[in-house]
Amino acid sequence: PTEDEERLLREAFHFHPLALEDALAESQHPKIDAYDGYIYVVLHGLHFDEQRHEFSTHDVDFFVAANYLVTHHAATSRSIVETRGVCARNDLLLGAGPAAVLHLIVDQMVDHYFPEIEKIEDQIDAVEAEVLERPARRTIRAILALKRDVTMLRRTLAPQREVINRLGRREFAMIDAQQALMFRDVYDHVYRLGEESLAFQDRITSILDAHLSSVSNQLNQ
């Protein structure tokens, strides 16, 4: 965002200084805060880099009121780009209100998590096959890297799940019963992703045990 665009947050919308401080910070944990007439929400986009063995995230800040939705983000958000395209083609979406647009963006953000989760599952499958067929010295490094990746994934998903859960609990006046129901559906998806990450952790522990057992057998021989 340019300085002029960020000035709009202060001078046109008069957002609370604490919310502005969080929005302008380089990185912020997922959260949701209620202010007078609007809520401030922080969620993370997710990307898994197979080469570097790490998850990267980027913040997306939302200011949501009864008659507007403002998003603030330094990196490009696929979900926001796609939602703008949908809004241009479908007047009914904008007519449903800012909370409906927020739901569509958040729903697409969560949908984009699934391909990233599949990437790490493919790597777990590959390391598991290597341990069973031809374990090598470098295998232990790959296992520990995956263990770190899954730990980072769980740390990313857990706070997001709580934020989306609150959006579905009818805590905020600008979210009606139907929209809360839709947010609860998104929460179910995030919950399932969290359970998958827990299963990944168990698999990696089993792979590590199998590798150490294989190494021990080779030493005995």
C-alpha positions in Angstrom: 0.0 0.0 0.0 1.1 3.5 -0.8 1.3 6.3 1.8 -1.8 7.9 0.3 -3.7 4.6 0.6 -2.6 4.2 4.2 -3.6 7.8 5.0 -7.1 6.8 3.9 -7.3 4.4 6.9 -6.6 7.3 9.3 -8.3 10.3 7.7 -11.3 8.8 5.8 -12.2 5.9 8.0 -10.8 7.1 11.3 -9.9 3.6 12.4 -8.6 3.2 16.0 -4.9 3.9 16.4 -4.4 0.4 17.9 -6.0 -1.3 14.9 -3.9 0.9 12.5 -0.8 0.0 14.4 -1.5 -3.7 13.9 -2.5 -3.2 10.3 0.7 -1.3 9.4 3.0 -3.7 11.3 5.0 -6.0 9.1 3.6 -9.2 10.6 0.7 -9.9 13.0 -0.8 -13.0 14.5 -4.3 -14.0 13.4 -6.8 -12.2 15.6 -10.2 -10.5 15.8 -11.0 -7.3 17.8 -14.2 -5.4 18.1 -14.2 -1.6 17.9 -17.0 1.0 17.8 -19.1 0.1 14.7 -16.6 -2.3 13.1 -14.4 -5.3 13.7 -10.8 -5.7 12.8 -9.7 -9.2 11.6 -6.2 -10.5 10.7 -5.9 -13.8 8.8 -3.0 -15.4 6.9 -2.5 -16.6 3.4 -0.4 -19.8 3.2 2.3 -21.1 0.8 4.5 -24.1 1.2 7.9 -24.0 -0.5 9.0 -27.6 -1.2 12.6 -26.6 -2.0 13.3 -24.6 1.2 11.1 -26.9 3.3 9.1 -24.1 4.9 5.7 -22.5 5.1 5.4 -18.8 4.4 2.4 -16.7 5.3 1.3 -13.2 4.5 -1.1 -11.1 6.6 -4.5 -9.9 5.3 -6.2 -7.3 7.5 -9.9 -6.7 7.3 -12.0 -3.8 8.6 -15.6 -4.9 8.5 -18.7 -2.7 9.3 -22.3 -2.8 8.3 -21.7 -0.8 5.2 -18.1 -1.3 4.2 -15.3 -3.8 4.0 -11.7 -2.6 3.8 -8.8 -5.0 3.2 -5.1 -4.1 3.7 -2.2 -6.4 2.6 1.3 -6.0 1.4 1.5 -9.1 -0.7 -0.9 -10.0 -3.5 -3.9 -12.0 -2.2 -5.3 -14.5 -4.7 -8.5 -14.7 -2.7 -9.1 -11.0 -2.9 -8.3 -10.8 -6.6 -10.8 -13.7 -7.3 -13.5 -12.1 -5.1 -13.2 -8.8 -6.9 -13.8 -10.6 -10.2 -16.8 -12.3 -8.7 -18.2 -9.0 -7.5 -17.8 -7.5 -10.9 -19.9 -10.3 -12.4 -22.5 -10.7 -9.6 -24.2 -7.6 -8.2 -26.1 -9.9 -5.8 -23.0 -10.6 -3.8 -22.4 -6.9 -3.0 -26.0 -6.5 -2.3 -25.7 -9.2 0.4 -23.4 -6.9 2.4 -19.8 -6.6 3.5 -20.0 -9.7 5.8 -21.0 -11.8 2.8 -18.0 -10.5 0.8 -15.7 -11.2 3.8 -17.0 -14.8 4.0 -16.2 -15.3 0.3 -12.7 -14.1 0.7 -12.1 -16.1 3.8 -13.6 -19.2 2.2 -11.3 -18.9 -0.7 -8.3 -18.4 1.5 -9.1 -21.6 3.3 -9.7 -23.4 -0.1 -6.2 -22.3 -1.2 -4.7 -24.1 1.9 -5.7 -27.5 0.6 -3.2 -27.6 -2.4 -0.4 -26.5 0.0 -1.3 -29.3 2.5 -1.2 -31.8 -0.4 2.4 -30.7 -1.2 3.6 -31.6 2.3 1.6 -34.8 2.2 3.5 -35.8 -1.0 6.8 -35.1 0.7 5.8 -37.2 3.7 4.9 -40.1 1.3 8.3 -39.7 -0.5 10.3 -39.8 2.7 8.3 -42.7 4.0 9.1 -44.7 0.8 12.8 -43.8 1.1 12.9 -45.1 4.7 11.3 -48.4 3.8 13.3 -49.0 0.6 16.7 -47.3 0.8 17.4 -45.2 3.9 20.4 -43.0 3.7 22.3 -40.5 5.9 20.4 -37.6 4.4 17.0 -39.2 5.2 17.2 -38.1 8.8 17.6 -34.5 7.7 14.5 -34.8 5.5 12.5 -36.3 8.3 13.5 -33.5 10.7 12.7 -30.9 8.1 9.2 -32.3 7.6 8.8 -32.4 11.4 9.6 -28.6 11.5 7.2 -27.9 8.6 4.3 -29.6 10.2 4.9 -27.8 13.5 4.9 -24.5 11.6 1.7 -25.6 9.9 -0.1 -26.4 13.2 1.0 -23.0 14.6 -0.5 -21.3 11.6 -3.8 -23.1 11.6 -4.6 -23.0 15.3 -5.1 -19.3 15.8 -6.9 -19.0 12.4 -9.4 -21.6 13.5 -10.2 -19.6 16.6 -10.8 -16.4 14.6 -13.1 -18.1 12.1 -14.9 -19.8 15.0 -15.7 -16.4 16.5 -17.0 -15.2 13.2 -19.5 -18.1 13.2 -20.7 -17.6 16.8 -22.9 -14.5 16.2 -20.7 -12.3 18.4 -20.8 -9.3 16.1 -23.8 -7.4 15.0 -22.8 -7.0 11.3 -22.9 -10.9 10.9 -26.4 -12.2 10.7 -27.6 -15.8 11.4 -27.2 -17.0 7.8 -23.7 -15.6 7.4 -22.7 -17.1 10.8 -23.8 -20.4 9.5 -21.6 -20.0 6.4 -18.6 -19.1 8.6 -19.2 -22.2 10.6 -18.9 -24.2 7.4 -15.5 -22.6 6.8 -14.5 -23.4 10.4 -15.3 -27.1 9.7 -12.8 -27.0 6.8 -10.1 -25.4 9.0 -10.8 -27.9 11.7 -10.3 -30.7 9.3 -7.0 -29.2 8.1 -5.9 -29.1 11.8 -6.7 -32.8 12.2 -4.8 -33.6 9.1 -1.7 -31.7 10.4 -2.0 -33.8 13.6 -2.1 -37.0 11.6 1.0 -35.7 9.7 2.8 -35.3 13.0 2.0 -38.9 14.0 3.1 -40.2 10.6 6.4 -38.4 10.9 7.0 -39.7 14.4 6.4 -43.3 13.0 8.7 -42.6 10.1 11.5 -41.4 12.4 11.1 -44.5 14.6 11.3 -46.7 11.6 14.4 -45.0 10.3 16.2 -45.2 13.6 15.3 -48.9 13.8 16.7 -49.5 10.3 19.9 -47.6 11.2 20.3 -49.7 14.4 19.8 -53.0 12.4 22.4 -51.9 9.9 24.9 -51.2 12.7 24.2 -54.6 14.3 24.9 -56.3 11.0 
